[in-house]
Amino acid sequence: MTSERHSPTGTDDLMPGPPPGCPAHGLGPGGLRRLYGPDAQDLGAVYEQLRAEHGAVAPALLHEDVPVWVVLGHSENLHMVSTPSQYCRDTRLWTSLQDGTIKPDHPLMPLIAWQPICCHAEGEEHLRLRGAVTGAMSTIDHRGIRRHINRATQHLVNKFCKEGRADLVGQFAEHLPMAVMCHILGMPDEYNDRIVHAARDMLKGTETSIASNAYIMDVLMRLAVRRRAAPEDDFTSHLINHPARLNDEEVGQHLRVVLMAAYEATANLLANVLRLVLTDPGFRAQLNGGQMTVPQAVEQSLWDEPPFSTQLAYIAKQETELGGRRIREGDALLLGIAPGNVDPRVRPDLKANMRGNRSHLAFGGGPHECPGQDIGRAIADVGVDALLARVPDIQLACEEDELQWRESISNRHLVELPVRFAPKPQQDVTQRPAARPVPPQRPDDWQISTRRAPAETPEPVAPAHDRAPEPAPEPAHPQGLFQRLLRWWRGE
């Protein structure tokens, strides 16, 4: 148990108190740092200030000065998401909601409001709803999806390949995930510019976001009605026919969660991986030289620039302690994905190679860990690889410091990624692009599932005296010391 710390207000209950007399910028009631406003344009810098001042768990203020704990430590985040007996996602237990501190028109209400979905459910209800989602996902043909991702990529590249220039955010990263998710859900005909625009608009919190949300829900509810009447082999049909027996409202809401979470996360992931490839010469050289595979590049990006930087909110179900802080029952905690990924206790050198290491927080953890993370990885893996195969000479069309970001409490979204390349002819979307030479995939490389494939049972081998001797094949590569010792030990 670490020694107990005290918040700037002199208590540990996160309730704002009178200012301590320091008129510093970016500070709100009680001297707490704000996670919004003009002094929080760079939230990454704010998180590091909080870490320096308070350690792994820090008090801060959300919009309209709502108090919250920001969990900055890697192990503290993992403990929080993996201990449902102490922390839950049921925001109805949040003290600031119960006492009226958070108003119905709070700007973060879409992220805060409780909904009857697996993301907010606990106990038996969570098992029922989550079981339906994961059960439907288990029916997805991953190999077929990878083929569809490749075809969708070729279709998108065909739209700009003859121009010799493109915006890889607006013309690629924001479209590929939606095309794939519409196919998975069973509504490929609904994929078009309008649904992509609506998805982007509703996440921006604009004046038209409510109408965009209504359009998305109308599309999904009509899909649910069609599939309930005539099931097909798609995610929606399997969700409807799962033994959990979700009602129409539950089906529609979970389709929305799956569509939007997968879309936003994967669009950001695609843009971040492509930016890394285009702006880091060493990174691209490793890809072209075969020292790194695209899946490893994706994993590195999940460490350095996770699709969601934070997640609102976990609620303390009882008085507890985290990172040396006394957390009161009803307090809210912000899952710090981005700050947890750069915790100096796990990453003392941020330039160190993290390939092969999946202990990042990009997909959360515990009972609410993202169930669709393998699909997101597949979209980024196949999409980036196919794009680079089509336009291997692609280059950034502006200076790196000219790139602009739109940052919110939940993520950091690249606005535009302009590129240039020699114009290319269009390609038949049913054909695979010319493959780029890559080294054989090692056993620890990324697979579509985090579960290892079972080892194949070897064919029976006849005793040595019944077999004709066969000449030993020449090794493809010079053997190392361990292999030579192993052959000596076997008498070879």
N, C-alpha and C positions, 0 to 999 in steps of 0.2 A: 504494500500500500504506500503510495507516495504521499508526501506531506500535503496537507490541505492548503489550497490557495484561496485568496479572497478577490472578488471582483472589484473594479474601481469604485463601486458604490459603497463598499464596506460590508456588503453582504454577498451571499451566493445565490440569491433568488432571482437574479436577472431583471428585477423590476427597476426601471429607471428611477434614479434619485436626483436630488438637486445637483447641478453642475459643480465640480470641485473648484471652480474659479479660473480655470484655464480656458481662454477663448480660442483654442487651437482649431484649425480648419479640419473638417471631416469628422468632428466629434459631436455627439448628440447628448441627450439627457444622461446624466451620470458619468459623463466623460467617455461613453462608449463609441466606438468607431461605427460609422454608417456603411452599409453595403450597397448604397445607392447614392445618387446625386453627383454633382460635379467633381467631388473629391474621390469618387469611387469609379472613375473611368477605367482604371486598370485594376481589376479586382485581384489579379495575381499578386500585385505589389501590396495591396491591402492585406491579403492573407499572410504574406510574409511579415508585415508589420505586426499583425496580431500574434503570429508565432513568436516573434522576438519579444513581445511585451508579456504574453500570457502562457506560452507553451503550447501543448498539444490540443487543448480545448480552450476556446476563447469566447468571451461574451461580445456580442455585437448587436446592431440594430438593422432590421429589415425596413422596407418602405413604410412610411408613416411612423417610424421609430418603434416598431414592434420588436421586443427583445427576443433574441435567439442565441443559442450556443452554436458556434462554428467548430466542428470537429476537424482538426488540421492534421492529426497524427495518423499514420498508416495503421498501426496496430489498434489504436482507439476506434477508428472507423470500422475495422473488421470486427472488433468486440461488439460494437453497437448493433451492427446489422445481423450479427450471429447470436444475439441474446434476446429472443422474443419474449422471455419472461420479464425483462426489464424495459425494453423499448419496442414500440409498435408503430404502425403507419396509420392508425385511426386518429385522424386530426380532430375528431369530435372531442377528444380528451384534452386538447390543447387549452390551457388556462386562458390564454389571450383571446381565444374564440369564445370561451364560455363567459368571460367577464365583459365582452363587448369591446375590448381593445382593438380587435380586428373587425372593421366594419364590413357590411355586405358588399360594398363597392371597392374594397381594397384591391389595388392593382395586381396583386399576386393571387387573388382568389381562385383563378383557374388552376393554379398549382396547389392551392391549399385545400379547397373545398373537398369534403369527403364524398365519395361515390360508392355505390354498391358493386365494386369490382374487386378482383383479386389483389390489386395493388394496395388497397386500403383495408382489406378484410383480415381477420385474425382467426386462429383456432380452426374449428371444424368448417366454418364457412370459407376460410381461406383454402383449406384442403379441397373443398368441393369445387370452387371456382378455378383455382390454380390447376387442379387435376384436369379440368375440361380443356384448358388452354394447352397444357403440356401434352395431353393426350392427342389433341388435334395436330399439334406440331410434330408428334412422333410419326404421323402418317405421311409427312412430306417426303417426296422422292428427291433426295439431295443431289443425286447425280443428274436427274432431269432438270433440277433448278439451276445447276451450274451451266448446263447447255443453254437454258433460257437466258441466263445472265449474259452469256457470250453473244447470243443473237441480239438481245436488247442493246448491248454495247455497240455492235456493228451497225445497228439501225441508227443509233444516236450519232455515231461518228460519221456515218454517211451524210448526215444533214449539214456537216460543216467541213468535211475533209477537202472538198474542192476549193474552199475559200482560202485555205492556208492560214487561217486565224480562227480563234474561238475563245469563248469565256467558259472555262471548265467547271465553273460553279453553276451559272444559269443555263448552260446548254448540256451539261453532263451530270454533275454530282447531284443536282436537285431533281433530275429526271430518272436516272437509272433505278434508284431505290423504289420509286413509285411504280414504275413499269413492272418491276419484279414482284412487289407486294400485291399489286392488282392481280397479277397472274396467280400468286399463291392463294389469295383469298377467293379466287374464282370469278373475278370480274375484269378480265383483260380488256373488254370493250369500253370500260369506263375510264381507262388510262388515256388522258389527253392533257393539253396545256391547262384546261380549266381546273382539273382536280389538283394538279401540281400547284397552281397559283393559290387555290383555296387552302391547301395544306400549309404553304408558306405564310399566307396571310393570317390564318387563325393562330399561328404561333408567335406572330409579331405583336399581338395586342392592339391592332389598329381599330379604327372606327367600324370597319367592315368585318372584323374577325367573328362577330356573332353570326352574321349572315353566312360567312364561310364555313363555320362550324355546322350550321343548319344544313348547308348543302352537302357536306361530308356525311352527316348523319342520315340524311334522306337517301343518299346513294347506298349506304350500308344497310339501312332498314329495308329498302326495296330488295336488296340482295338476299337478306335473311328470309324474307317472305318467299322469294322464288326458290331458295334452296330447301326451305321447310316443305314446300309443295313438291319439289322435284330435286332430290339430292343428287349431287355429283361427287366425283373424287377430288374434292378440294378442301381447304382448311375450314371454310364456312360450314360446309355440309357435315364434316366430322365434328365440329364444335357443337352444332345443333343436335346431332345424334349421339353425343357422348352420354354415358349413363348418368351424369350429373343432372341432366335434363334442365338446361338453362332456359328461362323464359325469353320472350322476344326482346324485352328491354335489356336483359343481361347479355344476350347474344350481340345486340347492336352496340352496347357500351364496350364490350370486350373486343369486338372487331375494330372499334375506333381506337382503343388503347394499343392494340397490336399494330394497326396501320400507322398511327402517328408516331409511336415510340420508335418503331423500326425505321420509319421514313426519316425522321429528324436525326436520329443517331447515325444512321448510315450515310446520309447526305453530308453531315459534318465529317465523318470518318473519311469518306472518299476525298473530300476537298483537302483535308489535312494531310493525307498520304501523298496526294498529287503535289501539294505545295512543298512538302519535304523533298520529294524527288526532284522538283524543278529548282529549288533554291539551295540545296546542299550538294555541291559537286562530289564530295566524298561519298555521300549516301548513294547517289546515282551510279558512281563508278563501281561501288560494291554490287549493285544490282546488275549492271551490265557485265561485270567481270565474273559473276557467278558466286561471289563470296556471300551474298545475301539473296534470299528468295523474297518474292512479293509478300507472302504470308508473314515472314519475319519483319518486313518493313511495316506491315499493318500493325503488328504487335508493338513495335517500337513507337509508332504513332499513338497507340492506345495509352502508352505510358506518358509521352510528352505532351499530347494535346487530346485528351479524352473527349468524345463527342458531347457528353454532358459534364460540366465542371462541378456542379453540385446537384443535390436532390433534396427537395422539400417534401415532407419533414418527418423526422422520427420524433415520437413523443415518449417521454419517460412515464412508465406506468406506476412507478413508485419512487420514493426518494432513494437515490443511489449515488455512486461516485464514478467519475470517468476522468482520466487524465489529471488526477489530483483536484478535481472540482467537485463540489457538492451539487448534484443535480436534483432539483425538487420535482415531486410528482406534478405532471402537467406541463413541465418545461418542454420546449421544442428544440430539436437539434438538427443542424444542417449537415447532411452527409457530404463531407468535403472530398470529392473525388479528385479534382485537380491538385489541391494542396496536399492531399494525402499521398499522391503519386510522387511528389517531390520532397517528401519528408526526409530531411538530412540523415535521419537514423537508418533509413533503408536505402537512400540514394545519396551518399556523401559526395559523389561525383556525378553531376547531372549529364555529363558527356559520355559516361560509361555506356557500353553497349548492353542493351536489355533484351536482345533477341533470345527467344526460347524461354523467357521468363514471363509467366502469365499471372503473376501475383499482383498485378495492378488492380485498381478499383473501378475501372471503366464500366464494368457491368454490375457493380454493386456486389452483393453477397448475401449469404443466409437465405431465409425463406423467400425473400423478395428479389433474389438474383434474377437478372434478365433472362427469360427463357428462350429468347430468340437470338442470342448472341452468335450462334454458329451461322445463321442466315446472314447477319450483318457482315461477319468475317468473309463469307463466301462472295457476297456482292462486291466488297472492296477488293478481295483477292483476284477474282476472275475479271472484274471490270478494269482494274488498273493494269493488269497484265495484258489484256486484250487491247486496251487503248495504246499502250506503249508499243505493242507489236504492229499496230496499224500506222502509228506516227512516231517512229523511233527518234526522229530528229526534233521532236517538240522542245520548244524553249520558252521561258517566261518572256512576255512581251512588255514588261515594265521593270523598274527597279524593285527589289524586294521590299524596301522601305516605303514604297508607294502603295502596297497592299493595304486594304482597309478591312476592319473587323466590326461586326455589330455584337456588342457584348451585353449580356443580361445576367441575372443572378444564376440562371440555369445553364447557360452555355456561351461559347465564344464562336460566332459564326462568320466565316470568311465571306465577304460581300461579293468579291469578284476575283477570278484567277485568269487574267488574259494571257494567251499563248499564241505563238506563231510557229509555222512549220512549212515545209515545201508542200504545195497542193498535192493531194493524192486522189486517185480515182475512187469512185464508189465501189463497194464490194457486195457480192451476193450475201445477204444476211443468213442464208442457210449454210454457208461454207465457213469453216474455221479459218482464221487469219494464219498467215505463215508463222510458224512457231519460232520464237527466239530461242537460241541455244541456252539451256539451263542445265546445271549439274543434276545428277540423280538426287532425288529427295531422300534426306536422311530420316531415320525412324522418329526423331524427335521433332520433325517439321510439323506444321499445322495440318490438321485434318478437319473435315467438316464436323465431326463430333468430338467432344472432349473425351469420350469413352474410347478406350483402346479396342481395336478389333480383336476377337478371340484368336488365339494361335491356331493355325491349321494343323490337323492331325496328320503326321507324316505317313507316307505310304509304307506298307510293310517291306522290309529289306531282307533278302535272302541271306543265309549265313555265308561267310567269306569263302568257305571251301566249295560252295555250290555256284559261285559266281566266277565268270571269266575275268581275269585281271584287266583293268582299264588304265590306260595311260593317264597320269595326272595332268590336268590342263595347266597351261602356263598362266601364272597370275597376271591380271590386267595391269596391276601397279606393283612396284617394289614393295615387299612386305616389311613392316616395321619389326622392332625387336620383340614386341609381345607376340606377334603372329609367328615369328621364327621359333620362339621358345615353346609356343603351344604345339607347333608341328613336331619339335624335338621330343616333347613330353608324350605325344601320341605315337611316337616311333615312326614318324613320317619322314 
